[in-house]
Amino acid sequence: MTSAIKLVLGVSFLAMAVGSAACSSSDTTPNPTITTGGTGTGTAGTTGTGTAGTTATGTGGTSSGTAGTGTGGSAPVAGVPLTPMMGWVDGMSNSLGIQGAFFTYADPTTTMTLMSDTMTSAKICMKGTAAKVVMPCTVVAPATDCYGTYWGAAIGFNLNQPNDPVTMMGGTPVPFNASAIKGFAFDVDGMTIPLAKDFRFNIEDATTQYCTTTPKGVKPGSNTYMFSDLVSKCYATMPGPTAETIQMGVVKISWQIVTNTSATVPFDFCISNVVAIPK
């Protein structure tokens, strides 16, 4: 399935995130926040539907670093399974009432790299190549924030997305009260899993993205993250507060391939066995 912005009922949804961003002058490497992504619809209960982000971060600088952690091991994590059917998790399928779509989105350049997704099973998969950050970024469009122009690609999952009983299409995601949850666990496998320094897990409310720092980047196998593991401005020398501050208003979680100025980042991976960990 090629990576044009598309909706294929019963198969997948791919949306390209667009928006403006600005680098923080206090950061040692430019890592802007992209705001307000594109939107799309799907068939509730059978096909994923998504709003392509309220936020998604890029990353900057040349990349070097150690593999991230999360929690190792292959034993299943005790919690509430969030199992999709055709890219959609129904609220009746789990005791927390979490409902929404899995969806993919990317910056314009990354989208054009034959990017594709698969959402026909319990695994949510994405394949492509995250763009190299071009400095100055005048190739695609003049911009002052090059990391906003080339920010990468992501799989998103809305936690509280209503569906229209008439059209059976997913509606606009709204905040989910996650105060009864302390974190999430999931598995990652695939042919080309980026290094942890290029792979982030994010938790987002309507305005801010909280992400994993480089030492805690996503790795192959089992990963477990608590709200306390994710911080705003995870790329900065002095990160912001943890995601615990937004637990009463979480809009979505996401898995992001981030970019750098040294090289493109190929990816071909799947997310599965997503579990919400209750307190």
C-alpha positions as a Markdown table, in Angstrom:
| # | Residue | x | y | z |
|---|---|---|---|---|
| 1 | Met | 0.0 | 0.0 | 0.0 |
| 2 | Thr | 1.7 | 3.2 | -1.1 |
| 3 | Ser | 2.0 | 6.3 | 1.1 |
| 4 | Ala | -0.3 | 8.9 | -0.4 |
| 5 | Ile | -2.8 | 10.4 | 2.1 |
| 6 | Lys | -5.5 | 7.8 | 1.9 |
| 7 | Leu | -8.3 | 5.9 | 3.6 |
| 8 | Val | -9.0 | 2.4 | 2.5 |
| 9 | Leu | -12.0 | 1.1 | 4.3 |
| 10 | Gly | -11.2 | -2.2 | 6.1 |
| 11 | Val | -7.5 | -1.8 | 5.5 |
| 12 | Ser | -5.7 | 1.3 | 6.7 |
| 13 | Phe | -5.5 | 5.0 | 7.1 |
| 14 | Leu | -2.4 | 7.1 | 6.3 |
| 15 | Ala | -2.4 | 10.9 | 7.0 |
| 16 | Met | 0.3 | 13.4 | 6.5 |
| 17 | Ala | 0.9 | 15.7 | 9.4 |
| 18 | Val | 1.4 | 19.3 | 8.5 |
| 19 | Gly | 1.8 | 22.5 | 10.5 |
| 20 | Ser | 4.3 | 25.0 | 11.7 |
| 21 | Ala | 6.9 | 24.8 | 14.4 |
| 22 | Ala | 9.6 | 26.8 | 16.1 |
| 23 | Cys | 12.9 | 25.8 | 17.7 |
| 24 | Ser | 13.5 | 26.7 | 21.3 |
| 25 | Ser | 16.5 | 28.9 | 21.7 |
| 26 | Ser | 17.4 | 27.2 | 24.9 |
| 27 | Asp | 17.9 | 23.8 | 23.4 |
| 28 | Thr | 21.3 | 22.6 | 22.6 |
| 29 | Thr | 20.0 | 20.8 | 19.5 |
| 30 | Pro | 17.0 | 22.0 | 17.5 |
| 31 | Asn | 14.0 | 19.8 | 18.3 |
| 32 | Pro | 10.8 | 21.7 | 17.5 |
| 33 | Thr | 7.2 | 20.7 | 18.1 |
| 34 | Ile | 4.9 | 20.2 | 15.2 |
| 35 | Thr | 1.3 | 21.3 | 15.9 |
| 36 | Thr | -2.0 | 20.5 | 14.4 |
| 37 | Gly | -1.9 | 17.6 | 12.1 |
| 38 | Gly | -4.3 | 16.7 | 9.3 |
| 39 | Thr | -7.5 | 14.7 | 9.8 |
| 40 | Gly | -9.3 | 11.7 | 8.3 |
| 41 | Thr | -12.1 | 9.4 | 8.9 |
| 42 | Gly | -12.8 | 5.7 | 8.9 |
| 43 | Thr | -15.5 | 3.1 | 9.7 |
| 44 | Ala | -15.9 | 2.9 | 13.5 |
| 45 | Gly | -15.4 | -0.7 | 14.8 |
| 46 | Thr | -13.9 | -1.9 | 11.6 |
| 47 | Thr | -11.5 | 0.7 | 10.2 |
| 48 | Gly | -9.2 | 3.0 | 12.0 |
| 49 | Thr | -9.8 | 6.7 | 11.9 |
| 50 | Gly | -7.6 | 9.4 | 13.1 |
| 51 | Thr | -6.7 | 13.0 | 13.6 |
| 52 | Ala | -3.1 | 13.2 | 12.6 |
| 53 | Gly | -1.8 | 14.5 | 15.8 |
| 54 | Thr | -2.3 | 17.5 | 18.0 |
| 55 | Thr | 1.4 | 17.4 | 18.4 |
| 56 | Ala | 4.4 | 15.5 | 17.1 |
| 57 | Thr | 8.0 | 16.4 | 17.7 |
| 58 | Gly | 11.0 | 16.4 | 15.4 |
| 59 | Thr | 14.5 | 15.9 | 16.5 |
| 60 | Gly | 17.8 | 17.5 | 15.6 |
| 61 | Gly | 21.5 | 17.2 | 15.6 |
| 62 | Thr | 23.8 | 14.4 | 14.5 |
| 63 | Ser | 22.8 | 11.2 | 16.0 |
| 64 | Ser | 24.9 | 9.1 | 18.3 |
| 65 | Gly | 23.9 | 7.3 | 21.4 |
| 66 | Thr | 23.2 | 4.1 | 23.2 |
| 67 | Ala | 20.2 | 1.8 | 22.8 |
| 68 | Gly | 17.3 | 2.9 | 24.9 |
| 69 | Thr | 15.6 | 0.9 | 27.6 |
| 70 | Gly | 12.0 | 0.8 | 28.5 |
| 71 | Thr | 11.6 | -2.5 | 30.2 |
| 72 | Gly | 13.3 | -5.6 | 28.8 |
| 73 | Gly | 12.1 | -9.1 | 28.7 |
| 74 | Ser | 9.4 | -11.0 | 26.7 |
| 75 | Ala | 7.0 | -11.8 | 29.5 |
| 76 | Pro | 3.6 | -10.2 | 28.9 |
| 77 | Val | 2.8 | -7.2 | 31.1 |
| 78 | Ala | -0.3 | -7.4 | 33.4 |
| 79 | Gly | -2.8 | -4.8 | 32.4 |
| 80 | Val | -5.7 | -4.1 | 30.1 |
| 81 | Pro | -5.1 | -5.2 | 26.5 |
| 82 | Leu | -6.0 | -2.6 | 23.8 |
| 83 | Thr | -6.4 | -4.9 | 20.8 |
| 84 | Pro | -7.3 | -3.3 | 17.4 |
| 85 | Met | -9.6 | -4.8 | 14.8 |
| 86 | Met | -8.9 | -3.3 | 11.4 |
| 87 | Gly | -7.1 | -0.4 | 13.1 |
| 88 | Trp | -9.8 | 0.4 | 15.6 |
| 89 | Val | -10.1 | -0.3 | 19.3 |
| 90 | Asp | -13.7 | -0.5 | 20.4 |
| 91 | Gly | -14.5 | 0.9 | 23.9 |
| 92 | Met | -16.5 | -2.3 | 24.7 |
| 93 | Ser | -13.5 | -4.4 | 24.2 |
| 94 | Asn | -11.6 | -3.2 | 27.3 |
| 95 | Ser | -12.6 | -2.4 | 30.9 |
| 96 | Leu | -11.2 | 1.2 | 30.7 |
| 97 | Gly | -13.5 | 2.2 | 27.9 |
| 98 | Ile | -10.5 | 3.3 | 25.7 |
| 99 | Gln | -11.7 | 3.7 | 22.1 |
| 100 | Gly | -10.1 | 5.1 | 19.0 |
| 101 | Ala | -8.1 | 4.6 | 15.8 |
| 102 | Phe | -4.6 | 3.7 | 15.0 |
| 103 | Phe | -3.3 | 5.8 | 12.1 |
| 104 | Thr | 0.0 | 6.8 | 10.5 |
| 105 | Tyr | 1.3 | 10.2 | 9.5 |
| 106 | Ala | 4.5 | 11.8 | 8.3 |
| 107 | Asp | 6.1 | 15.0 | 7.1 |
| 108 | Pro | 5.7 | 15.6 | 3.3 |
| 109 | Thr | 9.1 | 14.4 | 2.3 |
| 110 | Thr | 8.9 | 11.2 | 4.3 |
| 111 | Thr | 5.5 | 10.5 | 3.0 |
| 112 | Met | 6.8 | 10.5 | -0.6 |
| 113 | Thr | 9.3 | 7.6 | 0.2 |
| 114 | Leu | 6.9 | 4.9 | -0.7 |
| 115 | Met | 5.6 | 5.0 | 2.8 |
| 116 | Ser | 3.0 | 2.4 | 3.6 |
| 117 | Asp | 1.0 | 1.0 | 6.5 |
| 118 | Thr | -0.8 | -2.2 | 7.4 |
| 119 | Met | -3.7 | -2.4 | 9.9 |
| 120 | Thr | -5.6 | -5.5 | 8.9 |
| 121 | Ser | -4.5 | -7.6 | 12.0 |
| 122 | Ala | -3.7 | -7.0 | 15.7 |
| 123 | Lys | -0.4 | -5.7 | 14.6 |
| 124 | Ile | -0.1 | -2.1 | 13.4 |
| 125 | Cys | 2.8 | -1.8 | 10.9 |
| 126 | Met | 4.5 | 1.1 | 9.1 |
| 127 | Lys | 7.3 | 1.1 | 6.5 |
| 128 | Gly | 9.2 | 3.9 | 4.9 |
| 129 | Thr | 12.3 | 6.2 | 5.2 |
| 130 | Ala | 12.3 | 9.3 | 7.5 |
| 131 | Ala | 13.8 | 12.2 | 5.6 |
| 132 | Lys | 17.2 | 13.7 | 6.3 |
| 133 | Val | 17.0 | 17.2 | 7.7 |
| 134 | Val | 18.2 | 19.5 | 5.0 |
| 135 | Met | 19.9 | 22.7 | 6.2 |
| 136 | Pro | 18.8 | 25.3 | 5.2 |
| 137 | Cys | 15.3 | 23.9 | 4.5 |
| 138 | Thr | 14.4 | 25.7 | 1.3 |
| 139 | Val | 14.1 | 22.5 | -0.9 |
| 140 | Val | 10.5 | 21.8 | 0.1 |
| 141 | Ala | 9.5 | 25.2 | 1.2 |
| 142 | Pro | 11.2 | 28.2 | 2.8 |
| 143 | Ala | 11.1 | 27.8 | 6.6 |
| 144 | Thr | 12.9 | 29.0 | 9.6 |
| 145 | Asp | 12.4 | 25.7 | 11.4 |
| 146 | Cys | 14.0 | 22.9 | 9.4 |
| 147 | Tyr | 13.2 | 20.2 | 12.0 |
| 148 | Gly | 9.5 | 21.2 | 11.6 |
| 149 | Thr | 9.8 | 20.7 | 7.8 |
| 150 | Tyr | 11.5 | 17.3 | 8.2 |
| 151 | Trp | 10.2 | 15.9 | 11.5 |
| 152 | Gly | 9.8 | 12.2 | 10.6 |
| 153 | Ala | 6.9 | 9.7 | 10.8 |
| 154 | Ala | 4.6 | 8.2 | 13.4 |
| 155 | Ile | 1.9 | 5.7 | 14.4 |
| 156 | Gly | -0.7 | 7.4 | 16.5 |
| 157 | Phe | -3.5 | 5.9 | 18.6 |
| 158 | Asn | -6.5 | 8.0 | 19.9 |
| 159 | Leu | -7.7 | 7.0 | 23.3 |
| 160 | Asn | -11.1 | 8.7 | 23.3 |
| 161 | Gln | -12.6 | 8.9 | 19.9 |
| 162 | Pro | -16.4 | 8.8 | 19.5 |
| 163 | Asn | -18.1 | 7.4 | 16.4 |
| 164 | Asp | -21.1 | 8.6 | 14.5 |
| 165 | Pro | -23.9 | 6.0 | 14.8 |
| 166 | Val | -25.3 | 7.2 | 11.5 |
| 167 | Thr | -22.2 | 7.3 | 9.3 |
| 168 | Met | -20.3 | 4.8 | 11.4 |
| 169 | Met | -17.2 | 7.0 | 10.9 |
| 170 | Gly | -14.8 | 8.0 | 13.7 |
| 171 | Gly | -15.3 | 11.5 | 15.0 |
| 172 | Thr | -12.9 | 14.1 | 16.5 |
| 173 | Pro | -10.8 | 12.7 | 19.4 |
| 174 | Val | -11.4 | 14.2 | 22.8 |
| 175 | Pro | -9.4 | 14.0 | 26.0 |
| 176 | Phe | -9.3 | 10.7 | 28.0 |
| 177 | Asn | -9.1 | 10.7 | 31.8 |
| 178 | Ala | -6.1 | 8.4 | 32.3 |
| 179 | Ser | -5.8 | 9.0 | 36.0 |
| 180 | Ala | -6.4 | 5.3 | 36.7 |
| 181 | Ile | -3.5 | 4.3 | 34.4 |
| 182 | Lys | 0.2 | 4.5 | 35.3 |
| 183 | Gly | 1.6 | 3.6 | 31.9 |
| 184 | Phe | 1.6 | 1.6 | 28.7 |
| 185 | Ala | 3.4 | -1.5 | 27.5 |
| 186 | Phe | 3.8 | -2.8 | 23.9 |
| 187 | Asp | 5.9 | -5.0 | 21.7 |
| 188 | Val | 7.9 | -3.9 | 18.7 |
| 189 | Asp | 9.1 | -6.2 | 15.9 |
| 190 | Gly | 10.0 | -5.9 | 12.2 |
| 191 | Met | 12.6 | -6.1 | 9.5 |
| 192 | Thr | 14.0 | -2.6 | 10.1 |
| 193 | Ile | 13.6 | -1.3 | 13.7 |
| 194 | Pro | 15.4 | 2.1 | 14.1 |
| 195 | Leu | 17.9 | 2.5 | 16.9 |
| 196 | Ala | 16.5 | 3.8 | 20.2 |
| 197 | Lys | 18.0 | 7.2 | 19.6 |
| 198 | Asp | 15.7 | 7.5 | 16.5 |
| 199 | Phe | 12.6 | 6.0 | 18.0 |
| 200 | Arg | 10.4 | 7.7 | 20.6 |
| 201 | Phe | 7.2 | 6.8 | 22.5 |
| 202 | Asn | 5.0 | 9.8 | 23.1 |
| 203 | Ile | 2.0 | 10.7 | 25.2 |
| 204 | Glu | 0.0 | 13.8 | 24.2 |
| 205 | Asp | -2.7 | 16.1 | 25.4 |
| 206 | Ala | -4.4 | 18.7 | 23.1 |
| 207 | Thr | -1.4 | 21.0 | 23.1 |
| 208 | Thr | 1.8 | 19.3 | 24.3 |
| 209 | Gln | 3.8 | 16.2 | 23.5 |
| 210 | Tyr | 5.6 | 14.3 | 26.2 |
| 211 | Cys | 8.3 | 12.0 | 24.9 |
| 212 | Thr | 11.0 | 9.5 | 25.8 |
| 213 | Thr | 14.6 | 10.8 | 26.2 |
| 214 | Thr | 17.3 | 9.1 | 24.2 |
| 215 | Pro | 18.4 | 6.7 | 27.0 |
| 216 | Lys | 14.8 | 5.5 | 27.2 |
| 217 | Gly | 14.1 | 5.3 | 23.4 |
| 218 | Val | 12.0 | 2.4 | 22.0 |
| 219 | Lys | 13.8 | -0.8 | 21.4 |
| 220 | Pro | 12.9 | -4.2 | 19.7 |
| 221 | Gly | 10.9 | -6.6 | 21.9 |
| 222 | Ser | 8.9 | -5.6 | 24.9 |
| 223 | Asn | 8.8 | -2.0 | 26.1 |
| 224 | Thr | 7.1 | -0.5 | 29.2 |
| 225 | Tyr | 6.8 | 3.2 | 30.0 |
| 226 | Met | 5.2 | 4.9 | 32.9 |
| 227 | Phe | 3.8 | 8.5 | 32.7 |
| 228 | Ser | 6.8 | 9.5 | 34.8 |
| 229 | Asp | 9.2 | 8.2 | 32.1 |
| 230 | Leu | 8.1 | 10.8 | 29.5 |
| 231 | Val | 8.8 | 14.5 | 29.6 |
| 232 | Ser | 8.0 | 17.6 | 27.6 |
| 233 | Lys | 10.9 | 18.8 | 25.5 |
| 234 | Cys | 12.7 | 15.4 | 25.9 |
| 235 | Tyr | 15.4 | 16.6 | 23.5 |
| 236 | Ala | 16.4 | 19.6 | 25.5 |
| 237 | Thr | 19.3 | 19.9 | 28.0 |
| 238 | Met | 16.8 | 20.7 | 30.7 |
| 239 | Pro | 13.5 | 18.8 | 29.8 |
| 240 | Gly | 10.1 | 19.9 | 31.1 |
| 241 | Pro | 7.7 | 18.2 | 33.4 |
| 242 | Thr | 6.6 | 14.6 | 33.1 |
| 243 | Ala | 3.5 | 13.3 | 31.4 |
| 244 | Glu | 1.9 | 12.8 | 34.9 |
| 245 | Thr | 0.8 | 16.4 | 34.6 |
| 246 | Ile | -1.7 | 15.6 | 31.8 |
| 247 | Gln | -3.1 | 12.3 | 32.9 |
| 248 | Met | -6.6 | 13.7 | 33.2 |
| 249 | Gly | -6.6 | 14.8 | 29.6 |
| 250 | Val | -4.6 | 12.5 | 27.3 |
| 251 | Val | -5.7 | 12.6 | 23.6 |
| 252 | Lys | -3.3 | 10.1 | 22.1 |
| 253 | Ile | -0.2 | 8.0 | 22.3 |
| 254 | Ser | 2.2 | 7.6 | 19.4 |
| 255 | Trp | 5.4 | 5.9 | 18.2 |
| 256 | Gln | 7.7 | 8.3 | 16.3 |
| 257 | Ile | 10.6 | 7.9 | 14.0 |
| 258 | Val | 12.7 | 11.1 | 14.5 |
| 259 | Thr | 15.1 | 12.8 | 12.1 |
| 260 | Asn | 18.6 | 14.1 | 12.0 |
| 261 | Thr | 21.0 | 16.1 | 9.8 |
| 262 | Ser | 23.3 | 13.2 | 9.1 |
| 263 | Ala | 21.2 | 10.6 | 7.2 |
| 264 | Thr | 17.8 | 9.3 | 6.4 |
| 265 | Val | 16.3 | 6.8 | 8.9 |
| 266 | Pro | 14.7 | 3.7 | 7.2 |
| 267 | Phe | 12.0 | 1.9 | 9.2 |
| 268 | Asp | 9.9 | -1.2 | 8.8 |
| 269 | Phe | 8.3 | -2.3 | 12.1 |
| 270 | Cys | 5.1 | -3.3 | 13.8 |
| 271 | Ile | 3.5 | -2.4 | 17.1 |
| 272 | Ser | 1.5 | -5.1 | 18.9 |
| 273 | Asn | 0.3 | -6.2 | 22.3 |
| 274 | Val | -0.5 | -2.7 | 23.5 |
| 275 | Val | -1.5 | -2.8 | 27.2 |
| 276 | Ala | -2.7 | 0.0 | 29.5 |
| 277 | Ile | -1.2 | -0.6 | 33.0 |
| 278 | Pro | -3.7 | 0.3 | 35.8 |
| 279 | Lys | -2.6 | 1.7 | 39.0 |
